[in-house]
């Protein structure tokens, strides 16, 4: 069994690509924050305590529109509710005796990408692996925001558009290796893509907020997969 130090180093190493992707995406957020009238300190503080791309961009739009605090709170709750599902999923990979303090520390840094690498961790998840990934990813998110605010509108629009796609490319790179090893996972990814497309095209369904769409599809697809392809405790410990 790997020690806490070894797991932390492994998580730190796996978090480096996430850090680079975060710098690119949060750079755009920093530029938008400056255009919205936020100071450098305010923009960096938002990134340091939120660590959520969709939530921060949505919140920035509400700030610009002068929305009420309650509207901001509800919007953030809906958009970021998916992290509750991710945390619940990762809690099943932890040892039962893992302390509440360690679980809470992990939950602060759970993002789509951190969840991806943590879920792919072989066997029982050591919290220090996730800590290592967070330690390098979070500073990247904050640094990118700072650089974006300082740079202002120097970069042309084409480069900004390219930076905005970087996070999606990074997430694809995270899910490809596990899907190549498992046909079930590959099928679930394709099913998720198809269902997401249908939700975006079908009337009424396309009116559902992005946060609720993610929650509905996650519960639906993961639930069907759990019933159709159950994983035993022994198999889960080996993975």
MIVOZA-797864 format. One record per residue (C-alpha): x negated, y negated, z; residue number from 1; residue in three letters. Coordinates in steps of 0.1 Angstrom, whole numbers, plus 5000, padded with zeros to 4 digits. Example, Ala and Ser with C-alpha at 12.3 -4.5 7.8 and 13.67 -1.06 7.14 Angstrom:
// residues 2
(vexvo (4877,5045,5078),1,Ala)
(vexvo (4863,5011,5071),2,Ser)
END
This chain:
// residues 239
(vexvo (5000,5000,5000),1,Unk)
(vexvo (4987,4965,4991),2,Unk)
(vexvo (4979,4941,5019),3,Unk)
(vexvo (4996,4907,5022),4,Unk)
(vexvo (4965,4890,5009),5,Unk)
(vexvo (4964,4912,4978),6,Unk)
(vexvo (5001,4906,4971),7,Unk)
(vexvo (4997,4869,4976),8,Unk)
(vexvo (4968,4868,4951),9,Unk)
(vexvo (4988,4889,4926),10,Unk)
(vexvo (5018,4865,4929),11,Unk)
(vexvo (4995,4835,4925),12,Unk)
(vexvo (4981,4850,4893),13,Unk)
(vexvo (5015,4858,4879),14,Unk)
(vexvo (5027,4823,4888),15,Unk)
(vexvo (5001,4805,4868),16,Unk)
(vexvo (5020,4808,4834),17,Unk)
(vexvo (5051,4796,4853),18,Unk)
(vexvo (5032,4766,4866),19,Unk)
(vexvo (5021,4756,4831),20,Unk)
(vexvo (5057,4760,4818),21,Unk)
(vexvo (5070,4739,4847),22,Unk)
(vexvo (5046,4711,4840),23,Unk)
(vexvo (5059,4709,4804),24,Unk)
(vexvo (5096,4709,4814),25,Unk)
(vexvo (5094,4686,4845),26,Unk)
(vexvo (5073,4662,4824),27,Unk)
(vexvo (5105,4655,4804),28,Unk)
(vexvo (5124,4651,4836),29,Unk)
(vexvo (5099,4626,4849),30,Unk)
(vexvo (5103,4605,4817),31,Unk)
(vexvo (5141,4606,4820),32,Unk)
(vexvo (5139,4597,4857),33,Unk)
(vexvo (5119,4566,4849),34,Unk)
(vexvo (5143,4556,4822),35,Unk)
(vexvo (5171,4560,4847),36,Unk)
(vexvo (5154,4535,4870),37,Unk)
(vexvo (5140,4559,4896),38,Unk)
(vexvo (5106,4551,4912),39,Unk)
(vexvo (5077,4575,4910),40,Unk)
(vexvo (5082,4585,4947),41,Unk)
(vexvo (5120,4591,4942),42,Unk)
(vexvo (5114,4613,4911),43,Unk)
(vexvo (5087,4633,4927),44,Unk)
(vexvo (5107,4638,4959),45,Unk)
(vexvo (5136,4651,4939),46,Unk)
(vexvo (5114,4677,4922),47,Unk)
(vexvo (5097,4687,4955),48,Unk)
(vexvo (5129,4694,4974),49,Unk)
(vexvo (5152,4707,4946),50,Unk)
(vexvo (5130,4728,4922),51,Unk)
(vexvo (5159,4734,4897),52,Unk)
(vexvo (5157,4722,4861),53,Unk)
(vexvo (5194,4723,4853),54,Unk)
(vexvo (5204,4709,4887),55,Unk)
(vexvo (5180,4680,4885),56,Unk)
(vexvo (5189,4670,4849),57,Unk)
(vexvo (5226,4671,4858),58,Unk)
(vexvo (5220,4652,4890),59,Unk)
(vexvo (5200,4626,4871),60,Unk)
(vexvo (5230,4621,4848),61,Unk)
(vexvo (5253,4616,4877),62,Unk)
(vexvo (5229,4591,4893),63,Unk)
(vexvo (5228,4571,4861),64,Unk)
(vexvo (5266,4572,4859),65,Unk)
(vexvo (5269,4560,4895),66,Unk)
(vexvo (5288,4591,4906),67,Unk)
(vexvo (5300,4596,4942),68,Unk)
(vexvo (5279,4617,4966),69,Unk)
(vexvo (5307,4643,4968),70,Unk)
(vexvo (5307,4647,4931),71,Unk)
(vexvo (5270,4652,4931),72,Unk)
(vexvo (5272,4678,4959),73,Unk)
(vexvo (5299,4698,4941),74,Unk)
(vexvo (5281,4697,4908),75,Unk)
(vexvo (5248,4709,4924),76,Unk)
(vexvo (5266,4736,4943),77,Unk)
(vexvo (5282,4750,4911),78,Unk)
(vexvo (5251,4748,4889),79,Unk)
(vexvo (5228,4763,4915),80,Unk)
(vexvo (5251,4789,4929),81,Unk)
(vexvo (5234,4815,4907),82,Unk)
(vexvo (5204,4814,4930),83,Unk)
(vexvo (5225,4830,4957),84,Unk)
(vexvo (5230,4860,4934),85,Unk)
(vexvo (5193,4861,4927),86,Unk)
(vexvo (5185,4859,4964),87,Unk)
(vexvo (5210,4887,4972),88,Unk)
(vexvo (5194,4908,4945),89,Unk)
(vexvo (5158,4903,4958),90,Unk)
(vexvo (5170,4910,4994),91,Unk)
(vexvo (5177,4946,4983),92,Unk)
(vexvo (5140,4950,4973),93,Unk)
(vexvo (5127,4938,5007),94,Unk)
(vexvo (5120,4960,5036),95,Unk)
(vexvo (5150,4960,5060),96,Unk)
(vexvo (5128,4948,5089),97,Unk)
(vexvo (5117,4916,5069),98,Unk)
(vexvo (5123,4887,5093),99,Unk)
(vexvo (5149,4860,5086),100,Unk)
(vexvo (5122,4833,5086),101,Unk)
(vexvo (5103,4850,5058),102,Unk)
(vexvo (5136,4855,5038),103,Unk)
(vexvo (5144,4818,5042),104,Unk)
(vexvo (5110,4808,5031),105,Unk)
(vexvo (5114,4829,5000),106,Unk)
(vexvo (5148,4815,4992),107,Unk)
(vexvo (5135,4780,4990),108,Unk)
(vexvo (5113,4788,4960),109,Unk)
(vexvo (5136,4812,4941),110,Unk)
(vexvo (5141,4800,4906),111,Unk)
(vexvo (5149,4819,4874),112,Unk)
(vexvo (5113,4825,4867),113,Unk)
(vexvo (5102,4833,4902),114,Unk)
(vexvo (5131,4857,4904),115,Unk)
(vexvo (5120,4873,4872),116,Unk)
(vexvo (5085,4881,4883),117,Unk)
(vexvo (5096,4891,4918),118,Unk)
(vexvo (5123,4914,4905),119,Unk)
(vexvo (5097,4931,4882),120,Unk)
(vexvo (5074,4937,4913),121,Unk)
(vexvo (5068,4975,4915),122,Unk)
(vexvo (5083,4992,4946),123,Unk)
(vexvo (5094,4973,4977),124,Unk)
(vexvo (5089,4935,4973),125,Unk)
(vexvo (5063,4921,4996),126,Unk)
(vexvo (5073,4885,5005),127,Unk)
(vexvo (5037,4873,5001),128,Unk)
(vexvo (5039,4881,4964),129,Unk)
(vexvo (5067,4856,4960),130,Unk)
(vexvo (5049,4832,4983),131,Unk)
(vexvo (5019,4833,4960),132,Unk)
(vexvo (5040,4826,4929),133,Unk)
(vexvo (5058,4797,4946),134,Unk)
(vexvo (5024,4782,4958),135,Unk)
(vexvo (5013,4777,4922),136,Unk)
(vexvo (5046,4771,4905),137,Unk)
(vexvo (5061,4745,4928),138,Unk)
(vexvo (5030,4721,4925),139,Unk)
(vexvo (5032,4725,4888),140,Unk)
(vexvo (5068,4713,4888),141,Unk)
(vexvo (5060,4683,4910),142,Unk)
(vexvo (5029,4675,4890),143,Unk)
(vexvo (5047,4675,4857),144,Unk)
(vexvo (5074,4651,4871),145,Unk)
(vexvo (5047,4628,4883),146,Unk)
(vexvo (5029,4628,4850),147,Unk)
(vexvo (5062,4622,4832),148,Unk)
(vexvo (5071,4592,4853),149,Unk)
(vexvo (5036,4577,4849),150,Unk)
(vexvo (5035,4583,4811),151,Unk)
(vexvo (5068,4567,4805),152,Unk)
(vexvo (5078,4566,4768),153,Unk)
(vexvo (5043,4571,4754),154,Unk)
(vexvo (5050,4604,4737),155,Unk)
(vexvo (5071,4607,4705),156,Unk)
(vexvo (5105,4623,4705),157,Unk)
(vexvo (5093,4654,4686),158,Unk)
(vexvo (5068,4663,4714),159,Unk)
(vexvo (5095,4658,4740),160,Unk)
(vexvo (5118,4682,4722),161,Unk)
(vexvo (5090,4708,4720),162,Unk)
(vexvo (5083,4705,4757),163,Unk)
(vexvo (5120,4710,4765),164,Unk)
(vexvo (5119,4744,4748),165,Unk)
(vexvo (5088,4756,4767),166,Unk)
(vexvo (5107,4769,4797),167,Unk)
(vexvo (5130,4791,4776),168,Unk)
(vexvo (5100,4806,4758),169,Unk)
(vexvo (5083,4813,4792),170,Unk)
(vexvo (5114,4830,4805),171,Unk)
(vexvo (5116,4852,4774),172,Unk)
(vexvo (5080,4862,4780),173,Unk)
(vexvo (5090,4873,4815),174,Unk)
(vexvo (5119,4896,4805),175,Unk)
(vexvo (5103,4912,4774),176,Unk)
(vexvo (5078,4936,4792),177,Unk)
(vexvo (5105,4953,4814),178,Unk)
(vexvo (5129,4956,4785),179,Unk)
(vexvo (5103,4974,4764),180,Unk)
(vexvo (5100,5000,4791),181,Unk)
(vexvo (5137,5006,4796),182,Unk)
(vexvo (5164,5009,4770),183,Unk)
(vexvo (5190,5002,4796),184,Unk)
(vexvo (5175,4968,4805),185,Unk)
(vexvo (5171,4961,4768),186,Unk)
(vexvo (5208,4968,4762),187,Unk)
(vexvo (5218,4947,4791),188,Unk)
(vexvo (5198,4917,4778),189,Unk)
(vexvo (5215,4921,4744),190,Unk)
(vexvo (5249,4924,4761),191,Unk)
(vexvo (5242,4892,4781),192,Unk)
(vexvo (5232,4873,4750),193,Unk)
(vexvo (5264,4885,4732),194,Unk)
(vexvo (5286,4876,4761),195,Unk)
(vexvo (5270,4842,4765),196,Unk)
(vexvo (5276,4835,4729),197,Unk)
(vexvo (5313,4845,4731),198,Unk)
(vexvo (5318,4823,4762),199,Unk)
(vexvo (5304,4794,4743),200,Unk)
(vexvo (5326,4799,4712),201,Unk)
(vexvo (5360,4812,4726),202,Unk)
(vexvo (5385,4784,4735),203,Unk)
(vexvo (5392,4780,4772),204,Unk)
(vexvo (5361,4801,4780),205,Unk)
(vexvo (5339,4774,4766),206,Unk)
(vexvo (5354,4749,4790),207,Unk)
(vexvo (5339,4768,4820),208,Unk)
(vexvo (5309,4750,4835),209,Unk)
(vexvo (5275,4765,4828),210,Unk)
(vexvo (5270,4773,4865),211,Unk)
(vexvo (5302,4794,4867),212,Unk)
(vexvo (5295,4810,4833),213,Unk)
(vexvo (5262,4824,4847),214,Unk)
(vexvo (5279,4836,4879),215,Unk)
(vexvo (5308,4853,4860),216,Unk)
(vexvo (5285,4870,4835),217,Unk)
(vexvo (5260,4881,4861),218,Unk)
(vexvo (5286,4897,4883),219,Unk)
(vexvo (5304,4913,4853),220,Unk)
(vexvo (5274,4927,4835),221,Unk)
(vexvo (5254,4936,4866),222,Unk)
(vexvo (5285,4953,4881),223,Unk)
(vexvo (5292,4974,4850),224,Unk)
(vexvo (5255,4983,4848),225,Unk)
(vexvo (5254,4993,4885),226,Unk)
(vexvo (5285,5016,4881),227,Unk)
(vexvo (5273,5030,4848),228,Unk)
(vexvo (5236,5034,4856),229,Unk)
(vexvo (5232,5037,4894),230,Unk)
(vexvo (5197,5037,4908),231,Unk)
(vexvo (5189,5059,4937),232,Unk)
(vexvo (5169,5046,4968),233,Unk)
(vexvo (5140,5068,4958),234,Unk)
(vexvo (5138,5055,4923),235,Unk)
(vexvo (5141,5019,4935),236,Unk)
(vexvo (5111,5024,4958),237,Unk)
(vexvo (5090,5038,4930),238,Unk)
(vexvo (5097,5009,4906),239,Unk)
END
